[in-house]
Amino acid sequence: MIDLKAWWEISRPKHIPIVSAGSCLALFVLGATNPWTFVLAAIVAALMVTGAIIHNDAIDAEMDAIEKPHRPIPSGRISAFAAEFVGMVMMIAGIMVAGALGMVPALIALGLYVLSIYYNRKAKKDHAFVGNLVVAVCVGATLYFPMAIVGVWDLWPQAIGFTLLEWSRETYITCQDVEGDREGGYKTLPVLVGNENSLFVCLLLLMIGAVPMMITINPHLGLTYRLSALFFIVCLFIGIWRAGKLENDFTNFAVTESDEDLMKARAFITDTYELWGRKIAKNLLLIMIAAMFVDFLV
């Protein structure tokens, strides 16, 4: 019997509203008017994201059996084969639906499929910094996929800037569990060069990405968007700066303190990465999406 609750859990449906809403909002800003365009774009976004997530869990089944045994695959509620198959079928379905929106959207969806498979199977572990870029490019599809549908490309500065900011955020998150990644054989940037150097790279990517984010060619992007984008960038900067300061303090702290105190300090730093890299960043993204919608209405 099919365990619907397990499939719901493995699909992580909380991601669907964000990517679907982002794509639909971009279509609004770009001047799309056909209701079916919005419906099909939202379906493509949901299928591609959910398929990639399920496929990723299938590839990660062995590691999750150790680190996250409660998940649907390690707990035996879903087989790894079934999850991998369903994930690939969902992404292929996304490509087919994208075909109804045009040749270029279908090719972009195909590219996202290839990148997702490459990331899940290879880049995440062996080419992790490049893997972070792959994830950032896939997230950036929230903007360049709608541009391909409408055939209007005046959101390209936001697409480039957002991709760079997401690359920075993804790299920032990998600083969270360096020892675990090292033991698992993951070649993340923090494993290769250390957290403090990785945070410098994060800061560099953030500063470069901030420039195109503030360039507005589309007439519907006004002051509200610029202020929200600036707020987003400043908050990410604060998160990176705070993590860097904590890492530096921890290095000095490690010279004199006991192992128990070091473990507590490390746990606090890990929580900081989680807070700024995931929770705060996600809420800031929602604020920026809302600001774009306000500018569109005005």
C-alpha atoms as one frame of an Amber mdcrd trajectory, in Angstrom:
protein
   0.000   0.000   0.000   1.230   3.494  -0.910   2.172   5.594   2.092   0.777
   8.990   1.061   2.036  10.657   4.220   5.600   9.537   3.445   5.373  10.850
  -0.133   4.023  14.152   1.148   6.932  14.354   3.582   9.615  13.531   1.015
   8.236  16.063  -1.485   8.742  19.011   0.961   5.655  20.886  -0.355   6.610
  24.065   1.541   8.975  24.932  -1.342   6.256  24.877  -4.002   4.429  28.131
  -3.091   7.692  30.106  -3.078   8.967  28.996  -6.498   5.519  29.040  -8.098
   4.679  32.476  -6.701   8.083  33.799  -7.780   7.605  32.580 -11.354   4.043
  33.930 -11.553   5.075  37.297 -10.145   7.886  37.548 -12.702   5.323  36.820
 -15.428   3.123  39.639 -14.094   6.052  42.052 -14.093   7.028  40.990 -17.619
   3.517  41.678 -18.922   2.038  38.196 -19.373  -1.774  38.183 -19.513  -2.877
  34.676 -20.527  -4.121  32.826 -17.384  -2.942  29.479 -18.766   0.607  30.826
 -18.975   0.585  31.385 -15.220  -0.965  27.989 -14.506   1.507  26.086 -16.692
   4.507  28.026 -15.346   3.458  27.247 -11.766   3.035  23.546 -12.653   6.492
  23.419 -14.265   8.079  25.067 -11.200   6.321  22.640  -8.834   7.237  19.548
 -10.868  10.895  20.492 -11.366  11.522  21.494  -7.748   9.641  18.578  -6.187
  11.170  16.063  -8.604  14.688  17.307  -7.859  14.086  17.136  -4.101  12.728
  13.576  -4.220  15.551  12.447  -6.517  18.076  14.047  -4.154  16.675  12.095
  -1.203  17.009   8.864  -3.174  20.695   9.554  -3.889  21.292  10.570  -0.252
  19.561   7.478   1.173  22.780   5.868   2.431  23.955   8.957   4.318  20.464
   9.742   5.608  20.313   6.246   7.072  23.050   7.413   9.485  22.273  11.105
   9.952  18.483  11.292   9.412  17.016   7.794   9.888  13.518   9.235  10.423
  13.184  10.307   6.780  10.858   8.292   4.486  13.562   6.321   2.638  15.848
   5.346   5.566  12.805   4.458   7.675  11.641   2.027   4.968   8.392   3.807
   4.102   9.599   4.515   0.541  12.226   2.619  -1.444  15.194   4.498  -2.880
  14.428   3.060  -6.333  10.829   4.305  -6.235  11.903   7.764  -5.076  14.579
   8.077  -7.769  12.128   6.917 -10.444   9.341   9.252  -9.310  11.730  12.190
  -9.037  12.990  11.707 -12.594   9.458  11.205 -13.955   8.282  14.424 -12.293
  11.147  16.424 -13.805  10.536  14.895 -17.246   6.858  15.796 -16.875   7.976
  19.340 -16.074   9.949  19.452 -19.332   6.887  18.273 -21.273   4.633  20.897
 -19.689   7.288  23.540 -20.401   7.099  22.457 -24.051   3.538  23.798 -24.138
   5.001  27.229 -23.321   7.533  27.209 -26.152  10.806  25.746 -27.344  13.086
  27.979 -25.240  11.208  27.282 -21.965  11.389  23.543 -22.749  15.157  23.767
 -23.339  15.601  25.638 -20.052  13.586  22.964 -18.242  15.750  20.291 -19.893
  18.861  22.141 -18.732  17.490  22.278 -15.190  16.858  18.526 -15.337  20.452
  17.852 -16.400  21.832  20.194 -13.732  19.669  18.602 -11.033  20.848  15.089
 -11.915  24.466  16.268 -12.088  24.185  17.974  -8.700  22.486  15.055  -6.960
  24.800  12.392  -8.370  28.149  14.162  -8.586  28.521  17.877  -7.874  27.115
  17.896  -4.355  29.906  15.673  -3.065  32.832  15.820  -5.480  32.515  19.367
  -6.869  30.684  21.009  -3.995  31.538  24.680  -4.642  30.495  24.225  -8.269
  27.499  22.330  -6.906  26.536  25.434  -4.948  26.575  27.362  -8.232  24.401
  24.687  -9.849  21.811  25.123  -7.104  22.010  28.903  -7.499  21.440  28.657
 -11.266  18.430  26.395 -10.691  16.995  28.857  -8.150  17.645  31.700 -10.608
  15.304  29.915 -13.025  12.505  31.558 -11.049  13.374  34.649 -13.121  14.911
  33.530 -16.401  12.291  30.834 -17.062   9.450  33.424 -17.083  11.580  35.704
 -19.276  11.927  32.870 -21.792   8.154  32.327 -21.768   7.284  35.974 -22.462
  10.288  36.695 -24.661  11.137  39.826 -22.674  14.533  39.795 -20.965  14.581
  43.016 -18.950  14.833  41.179 -15.611  18.282  39.857 -16.534  20.116  42.032
 -13.936  17.915  40.570 -11.190  18.429  37.040 -12.540  22.227  37.422 -12.509
  22.299  39.197  -9.147  19.952  36.724  -7.478  21.983  33.778  -8.802  25.178
  35.239  -7.311  23.455  35.980  -3.991  22.099  32.436  -3.865  25.588  31.075
  -4.659  26.852  33.089  -1.687  24.064  31.776   0.553  24.573  28.154  -0.507
  28.304  28.418   0.209  27.521  30.046   3.564  25.320  27.092   4.549  28.120
  24.603   3.816  30.107  26.220   6.640  27.547  24.796   9.049  28.920  21.260
   9.357  32.511  21.156   8.122  33.553  18.137  10.171  30.537  16.103   9.090
  31.175  16.957   5.435  34.861  16.093   5.805  34.027  12.706   7.312  31.464
  12.079   4.577  34.010  12.826   1.842  32.306  16.019   0.656  34.690  18.455
  -1.031  32.950  21.648   0.047  34.769  24.963  -0.012  34.968  25.088   3.833
  36.488  21.581   3.845  39.095  22.667   1.300  40.012  26.153   2.562  38.345
  26.537   5.976  35.320  28.491   7.167  36.914  31.921   7.456  38.245  31.863
   3.878  34.905  30.508   2.656  33.068  33.364   4.358  35.343  35.807   2.528
  34.279  34.169  -0.755  30.635  34.457   0.350  31.161  38.161   0.998  32.823
  38.638  -2.384  29.950  36.911  -4.216  27.453  38.992  -2.244  29.163  42.269
  -3.164  29.379  41.336  -6.844  25.758  40.157  -6.902  24.549  43.340  -5.189
  25.443  45.454  -8.229  23.059  43.887 -10.808  20.373  43.442  -8.137  20.126
  47.230  -7.837  19.978  47.819 -11.603  16.361  48.099 -12.752  15.548  47.979
 -16.465  11.976  46.716 -16.129   9.649  49.724 -15.660   7.621  47.935 -12.962
  10.566  47.713 -10.554  10.669  50.877  -8.493  11.680  52.224  -5.105   9.922
  49.514  -3.067  11.865  46.786  -4.868  15.186  48.653  -4.535  14.701  49.161
  -0.807  13.765  45.495  -0.269  16.747  44.329  -2.364  19.067  46.595  -0.381
  17.594  45.285   2.883  18.094  41.695   1.629  21.744  42.394   0.753  22.512
  44.222   4.018  20.983  41.434   6.109  23.003  38.768   4.272  26.111  40.889
   4.806  25.370  41.056   8.549  24.889  37.266   8.651  28.224  36.640   6.926
  30.026  39.228   9.063  28.570  37.788  12.277  29.577  34.247  11.315  33.100
  35.430  10.488  33.414  37.148  13.850  32.178  34.034  15.670  34.632  31.838
  13.748  37.507  34.161  14.655  36.443  34.236  18.313  36.150  30.444  18.303
  39.728  30.107  17.018  40.988  32.248  19.900  38.587  30.551  22.331  39.911
  27.090  21.410  43.330  27.851  22.854  42.189  28.109  26.469  38.751  26.544
  26.929  37.638  22.991  27.782  36.241  20.527  25.251  32.733  20.896  26.697
  32.794  24.677  26.290  34.152  24.302  22.766  31.280  21.983  21.858  28.752
  24.526  23.166  30.448  27.336  21.259  30.502  25.269  18.063  26.819  24.430
  18.459  26.009  28.131  18.822  27.937  28.939  15.626  26.117  26.133  13.790
  22.786  27.565  14.928  23.886  30.969  13.614  24.520  29.522  10.145  21.107
  27.846  10.228  19.338  31.010  11.374  20.872  33.427   8.867  21.433  31.019
   5.964  17.978  29.437   5.933  15.305  31.035   8.114  16.146  34.726   7.834
  17.171  34.463   4.160  13.888  32.758   3.251  11.826  35.468   4.972  13.883
  38.192   3.290  13.185  36.575  -0.071   9.440  36.632   0.630   9.689  40.322
   1.535  11.465  41.061  -1.756   8.826  39.133  -3.733   6.090  41.121  -1.969
   7.941  44.374  -2.752   8.054  43.500  -6.457   4.311  42.892  -6.375   3.715
  46.253  -4.668   5.764  48.042  -7.329   3.802  46.235 -10.038   0.470  47.365
  -8.553   1.690  50.961  -8.181
